[in-house]
Amino acid sequence: MAKSPFPLNAWYAAAYDVELGTSLLARRICNLAMVFFRRRDGRVAALEDACWHRLLPLSLGRLEGDELVCGYHGLVFNSDGRCTHMPSQETINPSACVRAFPVAEKHRFVWVWPGDPLAADPALIPDLHWNDDPAWAGDGKMIGVKCDYRLVIDNLMDLTHETFVHGSSIGNRAVAEAPFVTTHGDRMATVTRWMEGIEAPPFWAGQIRDVHGYEGLVDRWQIIRFEAPCTVTIDVGVAVAGSGAQPAGDKPGDRSRGVNGQVLNTITPETDTSCHYFWAFARNYRLQEQRLTHQLREGVSRIFREDETVLEAQQRAIDEHPEREFNNLSIDAGAMWARRLIDRLQARESPDPARRPVIAVRTVT
């Protein structure tokens, strides 16, 4: 299966905001080595992680105020990548600079733009407002996954795997058998699945029991929204069966007798076959219970570790069988649209048609 380059004209999550303090953070994004640091005014800077002089990673140096000192010969670079000091000479070579990348902070993430800096529009940062909205409470982590980042997106766009990978927590037979609706736009694809009058899987049975004291059949929803090239938000929850949680025409649903969460995912390519998977789980109930926030974060972390095992095994199989192509079922509709939208972004950066990625598709019904 042919590999495609990453769309570079896009915002990618580089770190959680709490990862950046007074020390340097080295991270590879889209095959580019970068070093991140926080200035004294709180703003984040991102530079190419290779000194202009002898290419030692600048992340092996140190910060002095708002400037980065190379750990090899002491060249000093400001947050714009310009060298401000060279040892043993008064004249600074005007070409002495390293690449600086546009960065922004939003929704508890530090975002970086690895492409054309003139195209770095902050309005294009994906909407993950639940991560710092006072009406929601939650937390998350980053997982390093040894697979093509698109495999993680495939996984999130088709949640039927919950039945088989996460049967002890969030999955049951209803997920695999329920009908769904797929829609798409220029940068978005959505998969909507409602399951009415079903048994709640263990995770959700515990949540609705603890919040509402309810034990019985539920109506469950999963509304998956993909934003190209790498962000997936999933509106999830359960409500008392027949309580009207599902919208009817233009009438919104009533979720007051249920529990609602938002699973936030943004996946950043590290290399062709590895990625940084940033995720969070936010809820709109029992907001002040920090212990519950911690319990949910750790519980969701264990669930995602199950995904990590599957995804890394899948990548190994792909590497061992480069001649093989994916086959697709109807349940792959959302993932297929996500890949098409990624391809469109990448094609805009590759005017030569011969360089555009080709993903072979065979649909089995």
N, C-alpha and C positions, 0 to 999 in steps of 0.2 A: 504494500500500500504506500503510494508516494507521499512523502512528507512535504509540507508547504512551509514557506517562511511565515513569520508572524506579521500581522498588521502592526506597523510601528506607530502610525498616527492615531494613537489611542491612549487613554489614561489607564495605567495598570497600578494596582495596589502594590506598594513596595514594603510597607511595614505597618504595624499598628502604631498609633501615636505614642504609646507608652514605651515602645522599643527605642525611641530616640531621646537621649538625655545629653549628658556631657561627654559621651564617648563616641567613637566612630563605628558605623555599622556598614559592613561590606555585604553586598547582595548582588547576585547576577540576575538581570532582568532581560529577557529576550536575547540571550546570548551576549549581553553587554555587561561587563564588570563595572559596577558602580559603588561609590562610597557615599554614605549619607551622614549628615551631622546637623545639629541644631545650633543656630546662632544665638548670641546672647539676647537678642530681641524676641526669641522664640521661633523665628522662621526657620524652615528646613532648607538645606542646600543639598544638591546631588552633583557629584563630579565623576568623571571617568576615573576608574580606579587603577591608574597607571601614571607614574610620574613622567613628565616631559623629558627628563634628563636620561634616566637609565631604566625606565619602565617598571621600577619597583611599585607594587601596589601601595597607593597612598594610604590605604586603610591600615597599613603597618606603621604609620607615622603617629602624629599626635596633634591635638588642637591647641592653639595659642590664641585665646580670644575668639575672633571670628575667622581665623585663618588656619589652614592645614599645613603642617610642617612635614615634609617627606622624611621618613625614618632612615634614609640612606645617606644623603649628602646635605640635607637641611634646606632644600629649596622650599619656599613658602608660597602658597596659593590662596587667593581669596575665594569667596563663595561664588564668584563669577568665573572661576577657573584661571584667572590671570596671575602669573608669577609676580610677586612683589619683592622678593629678595633672592639673591643668589650668593653663595658663599665665596669669599675672597675676591669679589669684584664689585665695582660700583655701577657699571653699566649692565642693565638687564636686557637680555635678548628679547626683542619685541615679539618674536614668535613663540616665546615660552608661555604656553597656556595649555590647559587640558579642557576637554569638553565639559560644559555645564548643561544639565538637563532641567527642563521646566518641572517644578514640583508644586504641589498644592496639598492642603490638609482639609479633609471634609469627612464627616460621619465617622470619626475616630480612625480613619486611615490616612496614611501618607501616600499620595499618588504621584507617579512619575510618568512623563511623556517621552518615550525614547525616539520619536520621529522628528519631523520638521518642527522646530521650536516656534515658528511663526504661525503654525496651525494649532497650537496648544490652547484651546478654548476651554476655560474652566466650566462653562455651561455644559460641556460634554461629560463631566464626571458622573458616573452612574448614581442613581438615587438609592441610597441605603440609609435614609433618614431615621429608620427605626432604631439604629445603633446608638443614637444620642438624643432621641425624642423623649421628653419627660413623661409622655403618656405610655411609654414602653420601658421595660427593664430587661437587661440581658447582658451577655458577655460572650466571648468567643476566643478562638485561638488560630494559629497558623500551623498547617501540616505541610511538611516537605514530602511530595509524592513523586516517585520515580516513574512518571508516565507522561506522555503527550498531554498537554493541558486540555485538549479537546475530548479526551476520554473521560475526564471529570465532568465536563459539560454534558456529554452523552448520558452519563450516569444520573445526573440531576434532572435531565429533561424527560427521563423515562423512569418513573418511580415504581413500576411493576416489580423491579428487583427487590423492593422491600419485603415482598412475600417470602423470598428465598434467601436473601442475605441477612435480613434483620427480623426474622420471625420471632425472636424472643423479646422484641422491644416495640417497634413501630409497624411491623408488617403482619398481614394476615391474608387469607385467600381473596378477600373482597377487593384488595388493591389490584391484584392481577386480573380480575375478571370484570371490573367495573368499566363501563364505556367512558370515553373522554372526547373532548372537543379541542382541536388545534387551530389557532389563528396566527397570522403573522403580518408584519409591516416591513418598513424599510430597514429598521434596526432591531426590531422586537419580534419575538415569537412567544406564544402563550399556549400552555396545555392546561385545560380545566377538567377536573374529575370530581364528581360527587358520588358518594356511596351512602345510600339511604337505608335506615333500619338494619344496621349491621352490628355485630359484636365489636366493641372497641378493642384494638390491640393493647398489650399490657401498658405501654407508656401512657397512652391517652386515657385508658380506663382509670389509671391512678390519678391523673390530673383532674378529670371531671369529678371523680369521687371526692378528692380533697377540697376542691373549690365549691362544688354544689351539693355534695353528699349524695350524688346520684350513681346508681348502679343499674345498668340496663342497656338496651339497644341505643345506638347513636346514629346521627347523620354526620358523615365525615366529609371534609373537603380538602383538596390539594389544588392550588392554583399556582402554576409554575410560570414565571415570567423571565425570559432571557433577553438580555440587552447586549448586543454585539460590542466588543468581541468576546467578553469573558465573565459577565456578571449574571447570576441567576438568583432571583428572590422567590421564595415559596411561601405563600399564604396557606397555613395549615391549621387544622383544628377539628374539634368534634362538638356536637351539641345534642341535647336530648332529642331522641328520634321524634319527628313530627312537630318540632317546636318552631319551624319556619325559618331555619337558618339559611336555606337556599333561596336566592333571589327568584322572583317570579315576574317575568317581563321587565318593566321599568321599576318595579317595586323592590327596594333593597331587602335583603334577608335580615332576620332578627337573630343575632348571635348571643343575646343576653343570657340564655340558658346553656351556654357552652364555654369552652376555653379555646383561646386563639393564640397562635404563635406565628412568627415570621422567621424563616430560615434564610439567612443572608449568606451569599456565597460569591466570592470574586476570586478568580483563578488566574494567576500570573505565570506565563511561561518563564522558566529558568533557562532551560536548554531545549533542544528538539524533543527530548525524552524525559524531562523532569519539570516540575512546576511547584510554585508556592500556592497553597490552597488556604486562603483566608476565609473564615466562616464565623458566624455568630448566630445565636438563637435568642430572639427577643419575644417577650410575652406582654400581654396587656392586663394581667391580673396579679394580685398579691405583689404589688410593685415594690413594697418596702422590705420584703423578706430577702435579705442578702444571702441567707443560707440556701434558699430555694434557687437563687441565681447560680450559686456555686454548684449545687447538686445537678441542675439542668445542664450547665456547661460541661461538667464532667461526664454526665450520662450521654449527652450528644457526642462528646469526644470519643467515647467508647464505640458508639454506633458508626462514626466516621472512620474509625480505625478498621472496622470490618470492610468498609468501602476501599480503604487504602490497600488492604491485602488483595482484594479482587482486581483492582486497577493495575497494581504492579505486576500481578501474574498475567493479566491481559497484555501489558506492554511487552513482557518477556516473550509471550507467544507470538506477538506481532513481529518482534525482532527475529525470532527463529523461523518465521514463515513470511518473508518479504514478498513472495509471489502471490500470497493469498489476499482476497478482497473481502470486505465486510458484506454480509447479507443482511437485509433489512426486513423487519416485520411492520405491521401497521402501528405497533406500539412505539416505533422509532420515528414517527412523524415529527415530533418536536425536536429531536436531536438532529434529524436531517435538515430541518429548516434552520436550526442554529448554525450548522456547518455551512449552509449556503450563504447565510448572512456574513459569516466570517470570511468566506471566499470572496464575497463582493468587496469587502473592505480591503482585502489583500490585493485584489485585482486592480483597484484604483491606484495602488502604489506600484503596480507592475504593468506599464503600458505595453510591453511585449507579450502578446498572447501566449507565446511559447513558455513564458515563465509562470503563467497562472497555474494554480494547483488544480489537479483533476482528481476528484474523489469518485471512484466507481460505485455505482448504486445498483443493486439488484433487490427488488422488493418481492417478498414472499407473502402471499395472503392465504 
